[in-house]
Amino acid sequence: MLAVSRRGAVAELTLDRPPVNAIDDAMIAALHAALDELAAGPEFQVLHVRSASKVFAAGADLALIRSWKDAAEPGAALSAYIERLQGLYQRIESLPQVTLCEIAGAAMGGGYELALSCDLRIAAEEAKIGLPEVGLGLIPGAGGTQRLTRLCGRGVAARVILTAEPVDGRTAAALGMVEWAVPRSALAEQARAVADRLATLPAHAQRVAKQCIRGFADTGTFGFQLERDLGGALLDAPRTQQLIGDFLARNSR
């Protein structure tokens, strides 16, 4: 499901759950276990998150979406999942190490929210990046509304979230959604070069710098609570139920 390796002061966390690295409870548990393993092992300075396949992560899979829709209390089921995913991404965001996300292909929904929980993002120009949840009558509730707005401002967040339209890596870089965009053929080499450079800099200064950067944007947790409560409740809406039912039917053929 994922692999952990080390290269000097760089720890690599590689998602490997074909076909699309779906982020369900098993993946959440695996990511927590990987972070536990890293915390218990030798010190590292940089966490490099990547995928073993062209797809980075496409968010929730069809089985998970169907389980929310068919639950006795759909809104409560979705809210509980959002809370678990928010907890994981908050843990990643709070790591003292510098975190770099390498996006080779699709990073959609919860997949891009995983990237947003990292400090830095490098993407292939050909990548497909977006938060499509509004198209299903939902919202990007695992920090998407909060972290994208903090990173890029309200205008870009509104464009990405309210239109539900993905952008390519080059456009994502222009909008500030990722920090670097390079041709896919050069991505792995460039991502490794960025990680290796980060690992040459004074770790104690990076830790303090991370705290200061986060302090500027820290407006509390109320927005994340709204994602859980209001976002989860959307699944109880008849229109959302219809949209998700149509989506599942189209993709189950």
C-alpha positions in Angstrom: 0.0 0.0 0.0 2.9 2.3 0.7 6.7 2.1 1.2 9.1 4.0 3.4 12.7 4.4 2.5 15.6 6.7 3.4 18.2 8.5 1.4 20.6 10.2 3.8 18.5 12.8 5.7 15.6 12.4 3.3 12.8 10.0 4.1 10.7 8.9 1.1 7.1 7.8 1.6 5.8 6.2 -1.6 2.1 5.6 -2.2 1.6 2.2 -3.9 -2.0 1.2 -4.0 -3.1 0.6 -7.7 -4.9 1.8 -9.6 -5.3 5.3 -8.1 -4.0 5.3 -4.5 -7.5 5.7 -3.1 -7.5 7.2 0.3 -9.8 5.1 2.5 -9.5 4.1 6.1 -6.9 1.4 5.2 -4.8 4.0 3.6 -5.2 6.4 6.5 -4.1 3.7 8.9 -1.1 2.8 6.7 0.0 6.5 6.5 -0.3 6.8 10.3 1.8 3.6 10.6 4.4 5.0 8.3 4.6 8.2 10.2 4.9 6.2 13.5 7.8 4.1 11.9 9.6 7.3 10.8 9.2 8.9 14.2 10.6 5.8 15.9 13.6 5.5 13.6 16.7 7.6 12.9 16.3 11.3 12.6 15.5 12.7 9.2 15.2 16.2 7.9 12.9 16.0 4.8 9.9 13.9 4.1 9.4 13.4 0.4 5.9 12.1 -0.5 5.4 10.6 -3.9 3.6 7.8 -5.8 4.9 4.6 -7.4 2.6 5.2 -10.3 1.7 8.1 -12.6 -1.4 8.9 -10.6 -0.5 10.6 -7.3 -3.9 10.1 -5.5 -7.4 10.4 -6.7 -9.1 10.7 -3.3 -11.9 8.4 -2.2 -12.7 5.3 -4.3 -16.1 4.3 -5.5 -16.6 1.7 -2.7 -16.0 4.3 0.0 -18.3 6.9 -1.7 -21.0 4.2 -2.0 -20.7 3.3 1.7 -21.4 6.9 2.7 -24.4 7.2 0.4 -25.9 4.0 1.6 -25.2 4.5 5.3 -28.1 4.7 7.8 -27.0 8.3 8.5 -25.1 9.4 5.4 -24.1 12.9 6.7 -22.7 11.4 10.0 -20.8 8.7 8.1 -19.1 11.3 5.9 -18.4 13.7 8.8 -16.7 10.9 10.7 -14.5 10.1 7.6 -13.6 13.8 7.2 -12.6 14.0 10.8 -10.3 11.0 10.4 -8.7 12.4 7.2 -8.4 15.8 8.7 -6.5 14.3 11.7 -4.0 12.6 9.4 -3.4 15.7 7.3 -3.1 17.8 10.4 -0.4 15.4 11.6 1.5 15.8 8.4 1.2 19.6 8.4 2.5 19.6 12.0 5.6 17.6 11.4 8.8 19.5 12.3 10.5 18.2 9.2 10.2 19.9 5.8 7.6 18.0 3.7 7.7 17.9 -0.1 5.0 16.4 -2.3 5.8 15.1 -5.8 2.8 15.0 -8.1 3.4 13.1 -11.3 -0.3 12.7 -12.4 -3.8 13.1 -11.1 -4.1 14.7 -7.6 -7.8 15.1 -7.1 -9.9 15.7 -4.1 -8.4 14.1 -1.0 -5.3 13.4 -3.1 -4.6 17.1 -3.6 -5.6 17.8 0.0 -2.8 15.5 1.0 -0.5 17.6 -1.1 -1.8 20.7 0.5 -0.9 19.4 4.0 2.8 19.4 2.8 5.0 22.4 2.9 6.0 22.3 -0.7 4.7 20.8 -3.9 6.4 19.9 -7.2 4.2 18.7 -10.1 4.5 17.5 -13.6 3.3 20.0 -16.2 1.0 17.2 -17.5 -0.5 16.5 -14.0 -4.2 17.0 -13.4 -4.9 18.8 -10.1 -8.2 19.8 -8.6 -10.9 19.7 -6.0 -14.0 18.4 -7.8 -16.3 17.7 -4.9 -18.8 20.6 -5.5 -19.7 18.8 -8.7 -21.1 16.0 -6.6 -22.9 18.3 -4.2 -20.1 18.1 -1.6 -17.1 20.2 -0.6 -13.4 19.4 -0.2 -13.7 18.8 3.5 -10.2 17.4 4.4 -8.7 20.8 4.7 -9.2 21.8 1.1 -11.3 24.9 1.7 -8.9 26.1 4.4 -5.4 25.2 3.1 -6.0 26.2 -0.5 -7.5 29.6 0.6 -4.5 30.2 2.9 -2.0 29.2 0.2 -3.5 30.9 -2.8 -6.0 33.4 -1.6 -9.8 33.6 -1.9 -9.9 34.2 -5.6 -7.9 31.1 -6.6 -9.7 29.0 -4.0 -13.0 30.1 -5.4 -12.0 29.3 -8.9 -10.7 25.9 -8.1 -13.4 24.8 -5.6 -16.5 26.5 -7.0 -16.0 25.5 -10.6 -14.8 22.0 -9.7 -12.6 22.1 -12.8 -9.1 20.6 -12.6 -6.0 22.4 -14.0 -2.8 21.0 -15.4 0.5 21.3 -13.5 1.7 24.4 -15.4 -1.5 26.3 -14.6 -1.4 25.1 -11.0 2.1 26.6 -10.7 0.9 29.9 -12.2 -2.0 30.0 -9.6 0.3 29.1 -6.7 -1.3 25.7 -6.1 2.2 24.1 -6.5 5.6 25.7 -6.2 7.3 24.0 -9.2 6.0 22.5 -12.5 8.4 20.6 -14.7 8.0 18.2 -17.6 7.0 14.7 -16.4 10.1 13.2 -17.9 12.2 15.4 -15.5 10.0 15.3 -12.5 11.6 12.5 -10.5 15.0 13.9 -10.9 14.0 17.5 -10.1 11.9 16.4 -7.0 14.9 14.5 -5.7 17.2 17.5 -6.3 14.8 19.8 -4.3 14.6 17.2 -1.5 18.3 16.8 -1.4 18.9 20.6 -1.3 16.4 21.0 1.5 18.4 18.3 3.4 21.6 20.4 3.2 20.2 23.4 5.0 20.2 23.8 8.8 17.4 21.7 10.2 16.9 23.8 13.4 16.4 27.0 11.3 13.9 25.2 9.1 11.9 24.0 12.1 11.6 27.6 13.5 10.9 28.9 10.0 8.0 26.4 9.6 6.5 27.5 12.9 6.7 31.2 11.9 5.2 30.6 8.5 2.4 28.5 10.0 1.8 31.2 12.7 1.1 33.8 10.0 -1.8 31.8 8.5 -3.1 30.1 11.7 -6.6 31.4 12.2 -7.8 28.6 14.4 -9.7 25.4 13.7 -13.2 26.8 13.1 -13.0 26.4 9.4 -12.0 22.8 9.7 -15.0 22.2 12.0 -17.3 23.8 9.4 -15.9 21.4 6.8 -16.8 18.4 9.0 -20.2 19.6 10.2 -21.6 21.4 7.1 -19.7 19.4 4.6 -20.9 16.1 6.1 -24.5 17.3 6.2 -24.4 17.9 2.5 -24.7 14.2 2.0 -28.1 14.2 3.5 -29.4 16.6 0.7 -31.5 14.9 -1.9 -29.7 16.7 -4.7 -26.3 15.4 -3.5 -27.7 11.9 -3.1 -28.9 12.1 -6.7 -25.6 13.4 -8.0 -23.6 10.8 -6.2 -25.9 8.0 -7.3 -25.5 9.1 -11.0 -21.7 9.3 -10.5 -21.6 5.8 -9.1 -23.8 4.5 -11.9 -21.6 6.0 -14.6 -18.4 4.7 -13.1 -19.7 1.2 -12.2 -20.4 0.1 -15.8 
